[in-house]
Amino acid sequence: MAGTDTSLGYEQARDELIEVVRKLEAGGTSLEESLALWERGEELAKVCRHWLEGARARLDSALAAREAEPGGAAD
């Protein structure tokens, strides 16, 4: 994730993204401020997507390991 703020946790990024969307929807910002908010929102969405993809990979791995065990779900 080059250029993405990976120090943010999922919940922190999600909450900030909600705030960015709220500000954009409320309007009343200059074009420059709106663009900066949009860019920050895109960055936060990437952080959230990264966390969700990681969670999906962990779940897939855990399910595959469980099915590979004797007596697992595939048996």
N, C-alpha and C positions, 0 to 999 in steps of 0.2 A: 504494500500500500504506500507507494512513494508519495510523499507530501501530505499524507493524512495523519491527523493527530491521534496516534494510537494510545496516548496516555489517558484518554477519556474512557470511562467505562460505558457500557451500553445505556444504562439508565440515565447517566449524566448527559450523554450525547442526545438521547431521545428527549429529555426534558428541555435542553437548550434548543433543539430543533422545533419543539412545540412552541417555544417562546418566539423564535424567529418567524414561524408561520403566522402566529398571532399578530406580530408587528406588521408583517407584510399585508395581512388581510385588513388590518385597521387603517392602513393608508396614512396619509399625512407626512410621509417621508420624502425627501428629495430623491431625484433619480440616482444620484451617487450613493446615498444611504440605502436605497432599495437594492441597487446592484451589489453592494457590500453584504447586505443581509442575504440576498439570493446565493451569493458565492459561499457564505458561511453555511447556509442551509444545505447546499450541495455537499460540502465537506462533512457536515454532521451526518447526512444520509449515508455517505460512504463509510463512516465509522460504524454506524448502526448495521449496515449491510455486512461489514467485515465480522462483527460480533455474531450476527445471526448465521452467517455461513460457517463460522467456526463451531457454533453450537450444533448446527446440522451435521457437520462432519463428525463431531464427537458422538452424537446420537447414532449415526449410521455405523460408526466403528463399534460402539457398544452393542448394537443390535446384531451386527455381523459376528462379533465374538460370542454372543449368547447363543446364536443359532449354530455355531461351530462346535459348541460344547456337547458332549454326550448327553442325551436327554434334553437337548435344547429345543427351541420352538419348531425347528424343521423336522424333528422326529415325531 
